[in-house]
Amino acid sequence: MVTNIENQNTGSVHPLKFSLWLIIISILMMFGAFTSAYIVRREEGNWLEFDLPQMFIINTIVIIASSITMQWAYFAAKKNNLGLVKLMLFLTMALGIVFLYGQLSAWGDLVQNNVYFGGTESNPAGSFLYVLTGVHGFHLITGLIFLAILLIASFKYKVHSKKMLRMQLCTTYWHFLGGLWLYLYFFLLVNH
């Protein structure tokens, strides 16, 4: 007799959920190190003062909206509303892509204002900004890949109230990415 590991309820944490939380903790530790290094380096002086790109405000709204659509997809899956699941997953992906485009646009604004990542004209302030937003963008790309896999599964009717593990994992990770961006944005506003 074959059992579905996803549907077993033994009272323990599913290995994939445990792995996701380890990944999230690792990412939090990495960004904690980055932001600590930012503060320490800023206090050493030679720190370029410049305005944060206005696109960061728009991106903050976009990432919050994407978290809302992701949660809506989760609730729709719990109610077996498969059409809404597909629509909300698609919208979440679209908003994630808009966010990435916004980050590239923000980097373009930085370059126009002579804020560079490296080279003779660079400054640690700009370099940190590129690293913080770039590493977050990389993790958002991994979230988009996860979302694409989930969207494909939804078209194969593999996302519904009796198969929620993938949806739970993706929702948790996506909300984490949104929360991480909010932390980074407000950190930069306060410490810039």
VOGU-3710 file (C-alpha; in Angstrom, 3 decimals, decimal comma):
1> mvtnienqnt> 0,000/0,000/0,000  1,433/3,370/-1,075  0,697/6,379/1,095  0,978/10,000/0,166  3,618/11,629/2,374  1,975/15,012/1,882  -1,268/13,868/3,505  0,249/12,086/6,496  -0,340/13,836/9,782  1,991/12,365/12,354
11> gsvhplkfsl> 2,189/15,461/14,509  5,745/16,204/13,389  6,979/18,909/11,061  7,172/17,870/7,422  10,821/17,652/6,270  10,213/20,183/3,472  8,697/22,686/5,910  11,646/22,171/8,237  14,052/22,690/5,314  12,263/25,867/4,267
21> wliiisilmm> 12,539/27,284/7,774  16,260/26,453/7,824  16,637/28,304/4,527  14,692/31,287/5,860  16,806/31,393/9,029  19,985/31,222/6,929  18,805/34,100/4,745  17,867/36,130/7,830  21,327/35,557/9,282  22,934/36,643/6,011
31> fgaftsayiv> 20,910/39,857/5,837  21,527/40,457/9,530  25,255/40,281/8,790  24,884/42,582/5,777  22,926/45,213/7,690  25,296/45,010/10,673  28,264/45,497/8,339  26,406/48,434/6,762  26,069/50,168/10,136  29,677/49,484/11,140
41> rreegnwlef> 31,079/50,665/7,794  28,902/53,790/7,804  30,356/54,834/11,163  33,894/54,633/9,749  33,253/57,673/7,543  33,784/58,293/3,811  30,085/57,576/3,314  28,319/59,034/0,302  24,949/60,574/1,094  22,336/60,284/-1,663
51> dlpqmfiint> 18,591/59,924/-1,987  17,121/56,450/-2,272  15,474/55,812/-5,644  11,775/56,720/-5,687  11,155/53,340/-7,326  11,716/51,735/-3,909  8,393/53,216/-2,748  6,579/51,767/-5,760  8,321/48,426/-5,278  7,220/48,352/-1,656
61> iviiassitm> 3,602/48,720/-2,769  4,109/46,071/-5,475  5,594/43,515/-3,064  2,765/44,086/-0,557  0,218/43,596/-3,357  1,983/40,386/-4,408  1,767/39,087/-0,849  -1,965/39,783/-0,884  -2,470/37,909/-4,172  -0,361/35,001/-2,866
71> qwayfaakkn> -2,492/34,764/0,261  -5,610/34,957/-1,880  -4,279/32,013/-3,934  -3,698/30,079/-0,715  -7,254/30,683/0,508  -8,636/29,770/-2,931  -6,704/26,481/-2,871  -8,142/25,646/0,554  -11,620/26,171/-0,919  -10,802/24,231/-4,137
81> nlglvklmlf> -11,434/27,312/-6,261  -8,888/26,240/-8,877  -9,646/29,023/-11,346  -8,937/31,644/-8,697  -5,797/29,771/-7,602  -4,387/29,995/-11,134  -5,350/33,647/-11,521  -3,854/34,699/-8,181  -0,655/32,718/-8,744  -0,310/34,330/-12,165
91> ltmalgivfl> -0,883/37,799/-10,676  1,649/37,093/-7,937  4,208/36,088/-10,556  3,439/39,175/-12,635  3,851/41,426/-9,600  7,124/39,682/-8,745  8,409/40,373/-12,253  7,262/44,003/-11,963  9,186/44,224/-8,686  12,375/42,928/-10,346
101> ygqlsawgdl> 11,939/45,363/-13,218  11,505/48,126/-10,638  14,766/47,115/-8,977  16,595/47,313/-12,303  15,022/50,709/-12,887  16,143/51,828/-9,416  19,681/50,710/-10,213  19,483/52,764/-13,421  18,491/55,795/-11,332  21,459/55,185/-9,047
111> vqnnvyfggt> 23,861/55,076/-11,989  22,358/58,308/-13,376  23,081/59,892/-9,984  26,695/58,643/-10,087  26,166/55,947/-7,449  28,104/52,887/-8,579  28,648/49,356/-7,292  32,380/49,267/-7,942  35,205/51,039/-9,673  37,171/54,168/-8,964
121> esnpagsfly> 34,062/56,329/-8,580  32,225/53,967/-6,245  31,533/54,451/-2,562  30,731/51,849/0,112  27,259/53,397/0,557  26,335/52,619/-3,035  28,010/49,219/-2,975  26,007/48,176/0,077  22,788/49,340/-1,545  23,467/47,271/-4,656
131> vltgvhgfhl> 24,384/44,204/-2,570  21,335/44,422/-0,291  18,863/44,908/-3,128  20,661/42,522/-5,479  20,775/39,614/-3,046  17,119/40,197/-2,222  16,386/40,218/-5,961  18,205/36,897/-6,339  16,022/35,351/-3,653  12,949/36,820/-5,318
141> itgliflail> 13,977/35,075/-8,550  14,099/31,774/-6,639  10,610/32,575/-5,359  9,423/33,195/-8,928  10,807/29,818/-9,992  8,936/28,187/-7,109  5,793/30,101/-8,124  6,142/28,930/-11,750  6,391/25,310/-10,600  3,314/25,809/-8,413
151> liasfkykvh> 1,393/27,479/-11,251  2,182/24,567/-13,580  1,056/22,133/-10,868  -2,198/24,071/-10,522  -2,914/23,530/-14,224  -2,425/19,794/-13,607  -4,947/19,928/-10,719  -2,227/19,187/-8,159  -2,987/22,211/-5,984  -6,187/21,907/-3,955
161> skkmlrmqlc> -7,415/21,452/-0,400  -6,062/17,897/-0,160  -2,637/18,840/-1,604  -1,614/22,034/0,151  2,053/21,373/0,969  3,502/23,122/-2,100  1,076/26,002/-1,649  1,976/26,343/2,041  5,700/26,329/1,305  5,425/28,832/-1,522
171> ttywhflggl> 3,132/31,129/0,462  5,471/31,092/3,461  8,524/31,844/1,321  6,768/34,582/-0,644  5,544/36,326/2,517  9,054/36,027/3,905  10,459/37,769/0,810  7,895/40,541/1,201  8,728/40,960/4,868  12,439/40,948/4,079
181> wlylyffllv> 11,971/43,727/1,531  9,999/45,805/4,059  12,810/45,326/6,568  15,456/46,339/4,009  13,507/49,351/2,790  12,833/50,723/6,267  16,390/49,894/7,357  17,713/51,935/4,437  15,288/54,793/5,142  16,383/55,004/8,765
191> nh> 20,103/54,409/8,256  20,667/56,199/4,979
//
